Amino acid sequence: MDSAHVDDVPTRYAEFAEFEVRARTPVYLAWARGIAEDPATCALIERLPRLKRQPALVFASARYAGAPETEDYAAFRDFVHAHWAQIERIALTHSTQTNEAKRCAVLLPFLSLLPGPLSLVEMGASAGLCLYPDRYTYRYSLDGGETHDLRPADPPPGAPVLACDLRDGVPLPRSFPEVVHRGGVDLSPIDPASHDSRAWLRSLIWPGQQSERVPRLDAALDIAAADPPRIIAGDLVEKLEASVAACPAGSTPVVFHTAVLGYLEPPARAEFVRRVTALDCVWISVEGVTLLPDIAEQVPESIRRHKGIFVVAVGGRPLATAHGHGDWVRALDMP
């Protein structure tokens, strides 16, 4: 969705069910639909600050507290009401720092076109797993057909294979970028070597997707732990310039973010855009289709109607749409 700020809890959970989890995770579909029609549970969620009411955070917090992964909403509801104090505490002290390494499969076709060497600077970096696009192996399919594997010359042990469908003319990357710096900003950077942090990140993976995503998460965390990125703790708007200033001379700074700006209030988003466009850097955004108004205006209305779709923009120019977790990327107007 375009924003993590939740005022109308029933509507937000109904939309989460319809546009984000339907046909993807039956457990979350049942939970979201149930809450949307359950005033008592909505009342509990409404006690949380706006940013903490988002379905992904509430559901992950419940699972972290031990909620059964069942499609029986009544059983889930009973657990939530019995353990609300614990769930509330978890939600207040954690955030949806979903760190999906597979999003690198969406970024790589655009990163590979930039003049190197590159300094990667991620906003909302979490554990920084999207800062290693040159360390993963990729299996790209072209419009669902012919497949092409792209492997680093010396892949780390256990490096995950990221599968992604390139559609409607997105170019197949021919090589990996040379990356000389990996940094960024996060309110609460995650230590990729921390057992507790790993457990929380696993809780953010949706039910029914663990068999594919948990091994990928663990492998990517091992890569990051072996060569930790330089993540600055703080607000991404206020620390933007400092994070770019840390890039070594002679490199191309690339400021990027994926599904992050929805956690900012609209004025803060506008201020971030003002600041990033004033910097001498390449700016790549992968955000909800209507989240950034100047970018949304350049996207056909027929696409803007599809909530849950992401737009890949370079320098504020939309070039592609993408799946939120990196399953596919489709060209809009490739150069």
C-alpha positions as CSV (number, residue, x, y, z in Angstrom):
1,M,0.0,0.0,0.0
2,D,1.0,3.6,-0.4
3,S,1.3,4.5,3.3
4,A,1.9,2.8,6.6
5,H,-0.1,5.5,8.5
6,V,-3.4,4.1,9.7
7,D,-6.4,6.1,10.8
8,D,-9.3,4.0,9.8
9,V,-8.4,0.6,11.1
10,P,-11.3,-1.4,9.6
11,T,-10.8,0.1,6.1
12,R,-7.0,-0.3,6.2
13,Y,-7.3,-4.0,7.2
14,A,-10.0,-4.6,4.5
15,E,-7.7,-3.0,1.9
16,F,-4.7,-5.1,3.1
17,A,-6.8,-8.2,2.6
18,E,-8.0,-7.2,-0.9
19,F,-4.9,-5.6,-2.4
20,E,-1.9,-7.1,-0.6
21,V,-2.5,-10.7,0.7
22,R,-5.4,-12.1,-1.3
23,A,-4.1,-15.2,-3.2
24,R,-0.7,-14.8,-1.4
25,T,-1.2,-15.9,2.2
26,P,-4.5,-17.4,3.3
27,V,-3.6,-16.9,7.0
28,Y,-3.1,-13.1,6.8
29,L,-6.2,-12.9,4.5
30,A,-8.3,-14.5,7.2
31,W,-6.8,-12.3,9.9
32,A,-7.2,-9.1,8.0
33,R,-10.8,-9.8,6.9
34,G,-11.7,-10.9,10.4
35,I,-10.3,-7.7,12.0
36,A,-12.0,-5.5,9.5
37,E,-15.3,-6.8,10.7
38,D,-14.4,-7.0,14.4
39,P,-14.9,-3.8,16.4
40,A,-13.4,-5.1,19.6
41,T,-10.1,-6.1,18.0
42,C,-10.0,-2.8,16.0
43,A,-10.4,-1.0,19.3
44,L,-7.2,-2.7,20.6
45,I,-5.3,-1.7,17.5
46,E,-6.6,1.8,17.6
47,R,-4.8,2.2,21.0
48,L,-1.5,2.0,19.1
49,P,0.1,5.1,17.5
50,R,-0.9,5.5,13.9
51,L,2.4,4.2,12.5
52,K,2.1,1.1,14.7
53,R,-1.4,0.1,13.5
54,Q,-0.2,-1.3,10.2
55,P,-1.3,-4.9,9.5
56,A,2.2,-6.2,8.7
57,L,3.5,-5.0,12.1
58,V,0.6,-6.1,14.2
59,F,0.5,-9.6,12.6
60,A,4.3,-10.0,12.9
61,S,4.1,-8.9,16.6
62,A,1.4,-11.4,17.3
63,R,3.4,-14.2,15.6
64,Y,6.5,-13.1,17.5
65,A,4.5,-13.5,20.7
66,G,3.5,-17.0,19.7
67,A,0.2,-16.6,17.8
68,P,-0.8,-19.8,15.9
69,E,-0.6,-19.5,12.1
70,T,-4.1,-20.6,11.5
71,E,-6.9,-19.5,9.1
72,D,-9.3,-19.9,12.0
73,Y,-9.9,-16.2,12.8
74,A,-11.7,-17.0,16.1
75,A,-8.6,-18.8,17.4
76,F,-6.3,-15.9,16.3
77,R,-8.7,-13.4,17.9
78,D,-8.7,-15.3,21.2
79,F,-4.9,-15.3,21.3
80,V,-4.7,-11.6,20.5
81,H,-7.1,-10.6,23.2
82,A,-5.4,-12.9,25.8
83,H,-1.9,-11.7,24.9
84,W,-2.5,-8.1,23.9
85,A,-0.2,-6.5,26.4
86,Q,2.7,-8.5,25.0
87,I,1.7,-7.9,21.4
88,E,1.4,-4.2,22.1
89,R,4.9,-4.1,23.7
90,I,6.4,-5.8,20.7
91,A,4.7,-3.5,18.2
92,L,5.9,-0.4,20.2
93,T,9.5,-1.5,20.3
94,H,9.8,-3.0,16.8
95,S,9.1,-1.9,13.2
96,T,8.3,-3.5,9.8
97,Q,11.9,-3.6,8.7
98,T,11.2,-6.3,6.1
99,N,14.6,-6.9,4.5
100,E,13.9,-8.8,1.3
101,A,17.1,-9.4,-0.6
102,K,15.1,-10.4,-3.7
103,R,14.4,-6.7,-4.3
104,C,18.0,-6.6,-5.6
105,A,16.7,-8.4,-8.7
106,V,14.5,-5.4,-9.4
107,L,17.3,-2.9,-8.8
108,L,20.1,-4.7,-10.7
109,P,18.9,-4.0,-14.2
110,F,19.1,-0.2,-13.4
111,L,22.2,-0.3,-11.3
112,S,24.1,-2.2,-14.1
113,L,23.5,0.8,-16.4
114,L,25.2,3.3,-14.1
115,P,28.9,4.5,-14.4
116,G,30.9,2.9,-11.7
117,P,32.3,2.3,-9.3
118,L,29.2,2.7,-7.2
119,S,28.6,3.8,-3.6
120,L,25.3,2.4,-2.5
121,V,23.3,4.4,0.1
122,E,20.0,2.8,1.2
123,M,17.4,4.7,3.0
124,G,15.6,2.6,5.6
125,A,18.3,0.0,5.3
126,S,17.3,-2.3,8.1
127,A,20.1,-5.0,8.1
128,G,21.3,-3.7,4.7
129,L,20.5,-6.8,2.7
130,C,19.7,-4.8,-0.4
131,L,23.2,-3.3,-0.3
132,Y,24.8,-6.5,-1.8
133,P,23.4,-6.8,-5.3
134,D,26.8,-7.9,-6.5
135,R,27.0,-10.8,-4.1
136,Y,23.9,-12.7,-5.1
137,T,23.1,-15.0,-7.9
138,Y,20.2,-14.2,-10.2
139,R,17.9,-16.3,-12.4
140,Y,16.1,-13.9,-14.8
141,S,13.4,-15.1,-17.1
142,L,12.4,-13.0,-20.1
143,D,8.6,-12.5,-20.1
144,G,8.2,-15.8,-18.4
145,G,10.1,-17.7,-21.0
146,E,13.9,-18.0,-21.6
147,T,16.0,-17.9,-18.4
148,H,19.4,-16.5,-17.9
149,D,21.6,-17.0,-14.8
150,L,24.0,-14.3,-13.7
151,R,26.6,-15.2,-11.1
152,P,29.3,-13.3,-9.3
153,A,32.8,-14.3,-10.2
154,D,33.4,-15.4,-6.7
155,P,30.0,-15.9,-5.0
156,P,30.0,-16.1,-1.2
157,P,29.3,-19.6,0.2
158,G,25.6,-20.2,0.3
159,A,24.7,-17.1,-1.7
160,P,21.0,-17.2,-2.5
161,V,19.6,-17.5,-6.0
162,L,17.1,-14.6,-6.7
163,A,14.5,-15.5,-9.4
164,C,12.8,-12.6,-11.2
165,D,10.8,-12.2,-14.4
166,L,11.8,-9.3,-16.7
167,R,8.8,-8.1,-18.6
168,D,8.1,-5.8,-21.6
169,G,11.7,-4.8,-22.4
170,V,13.5,-4.5,-19.1
171,P,17.1,-5.1,-20.1
172,L,18.9,-8.2,-18.9
173,P,21.9,-7.1,-16.8
174,R,25.1,-8.2,-18.5
175,S,27.4,-7.7,-15.6
176,F,27.6,-6.7,-11.9
177,P,28.3,-3.2,-10.8
178,E,31.6,-2.5,-9.0
179,V,30.5,-1.6,-5.5
180,V,33.0,0.3,-3.3
181,H,30.8,1.5,-0.5
182,R,27.7,0.1,1.2
183,G,25.9,2.4,3.6
184,G,22.7,4.2,4.4
185,V,20.3,5.3,7.2
186,D,17.9,3.6,9.5
187,L,16.1,4.6,12.6
188,S,17.1,1.4,14.3
189,P,19.8,-0.4,12.2
190,I,19.7,-4.2,12.6
191,D,22.8,-6.2,13.4
192,P,22.7,-9.0,10.8
193,A,24.6,-11.2,13.3
194,S,22.1,-10.8,16.1
195,H,20.0,-13.9,17.0
196,D,17.1,-11.7,18.2
197,S,17.2,-9.5,15.1
198,R,17.1,-12.6,12.9
199,A,14.1,-14.0,14.8
200,W,12.2,-10.7,14.3
201,L,13.0,-10.5,10.6
202,R,11.7,-14.1,10.2
203,S,8.5,-13.0,11.9
204,L,8.0,-10.4,9.2
205,I,7.9,-13.1,6.5
206,W,4.3,-13.9,5.7
207,P,2.8,-17.3,6.6
208,G,3.1,-19.8,3.8
209,Q,6.2,-18.1,2.4
210,Q,8.7,-19.3,4.9
211,S,10.0,-22.3,3.0
212,E,11.3,-20.0,0.2
213,R,12.1,-16.7,2.0
214,V,13.6,-17.9,5.4
215,P,16.6,-19.7,3.8
216,R,17.1,-16.7,1.5
217,L,16.9,-14.3,4.5
218,D,19.4,-16.4,6.5
219,A,21.8,-16.6,3.6
220,A,21.7,-12.9,2.9
221,L,22.2,-12.1,6.6
222,D,25.3,-14.3,6.6
223,I,26.7,-12.3,3.7
224,A,25.9,-9.0,5.5
225,A,27.4,-10.2,8.8
226,A,30.6,-11.1,7.1
227,D,31.0,-7.6,5.6
228,P,28.7,-5.2,7.6
229,P,27.5,-2.1,5.9
230,R,27.9,1.4,7.3
231,I,24.4,2.2,8.5
232,I,23.9,5.6,10.2
233,A,21.3,5.5,13.0
234,G,18.7,8.3,12.6
235,D,16.0,9.9,10.6
236,L,16.5,9.3,6.9
237,V,15.6,12.9,6.0
238,E,18.0,14.5,8.5
239,K,20.8,12.0,7.9
240,L,20.6,11.9,4.1
241,E,23.4,14.4,3.3
242,A,25.7,12.8,5.9
243,S,25.2,9.3,4.4
244,V,26.1,10.6,0.9
245,A,29.1,12.5,2.3
246,A,30.5,9.2,3.5
247,C,30.8,7.9,-0.1
248,P,34.4,7.7,-1.3
249,A,35.6,10.3,-3.9
250,G,35.6,9.1,-7.4
251,S,32.5,6.9,-7.0
252,T,28.9,7.4,-8.1
253,P,26.7,7.8,-5.1
254,V,23.4,5.9,-5.6
255,V,20.7,6.8,-3.0
256,F,17.9,4.2,-3.2
257,H,14.9,3.0,-1.1
258,T,12.3,0.2,-1.5
259,A,8.9,0.4,0.3
260,V,10.2,2.9,2.8
261,L,8.8,6.4,2.3
262,G,5.3,5.2,3.2
263,Y,6.5,5.3,6.8
264,L,7.0,9.1,6.6
265,E,4.3,11.7,6.8
266,P,3.6,13.5,3.5
267,P,5.6,16.7,4.4
268,A,8.6,14.6,5.3
269,R,8.4,12.8,2.0
270,A,8.3,16.1,0.2
271,E,11.3,17.3,2.1
272,F,13.2,14.1,1.4
273,V,12.5,14.5,-2.4
274,R,13.7,18.1,-2.2
275,R,16.9,17.2,-0.5
276,V,17.8,14.1,-2.6
277,T,17.2,15.9,-5.9
278,A,19.6,18.7,-4.8
279,L,22.4,16.2,-4.2
280,D,25.0,15.1,-6.7
281,C,23.8,11.5,-6.8
282,V,21.7,9.0,-8.7
283,W,18.3,8.5,-6.9
284,I,16.4,5.3,-7.4
285,S,13.0,4.9,-5.7
286,V,10.9,1.7,-5.6
287,E,7.7,2.8,-3.8
288,G,3.9,2.5,-4.0
289,V,2.4,3.7,-7.2
290,T,0.8,6.8,-5.9
291,L,3.1,7.6,-3.0
292,L,5.3,10.2,-4.7
293,P,2.9,12.7,-6.5
294,D,5.4,14.0,-9.1
295,I,6.2,10.4,-10.1
296,A,2.6,9.2,-10.0
297,E,1.6,12.0,-12.4
298,Q,3.9,10.4,-15.0
299,V,2.3,6.9,-14.6
300,P,-0.8,6.0,-16.7
301,E,-4.0,6.2,-14.7
302,S,-4.8,2.6,-15.5
303,I,-1.7,1.6,-13.5
304,R,-2.3,4.0,-10.7
305,R,-5.5,2.3,-9.9
306,H,-3.7,-0.9,-8.9
307,K,-2.9,-0.6,-5.2
308,G,0.0,-2.7,-4.2
309,I,2.0,-2.1,-7.4
310,F,5.4,-0.5,-7.0
311,V,7.0,2.0,-9.4
312,V,10.8,2.0,-10.1
313,A,11.9,5.6,-10.8
314,V,15.4,6.9,-11.6
315,G,15.9,10.5,-10.9
316,G,12.2,11.0,-10.4
317,R,11.4,9.4,-13.8
318,P,9.3,6.3,-13.7
319,L,10.8,3.5,-15.8
320,A,9.1,0.3,-14.6
321,T,6.5,-1.2,-12.3
322,A,7.5,-4.0,-9.9
323,H,6.3,-6.7,-7.5
324,G,6.9,-5.6,-3.9
325,H,9.1,-8.5,-3.1
326,G,11.0,-8.7,-6.4
327,D,9.1,-11.4,-8.3
328,W,8.9,-9.4,-11.5
329,V,9.7,-6.0,-13.0
330,R,7.9,-4.6,-16.1
331,A,9.1,-1.7,-18.2
332,L,7.1,1.5,-18.5
333,D,9.3,3.6,-20.7
334,M,12.8,2.3,-20.9
335,P,15.5,4.5,-22.6
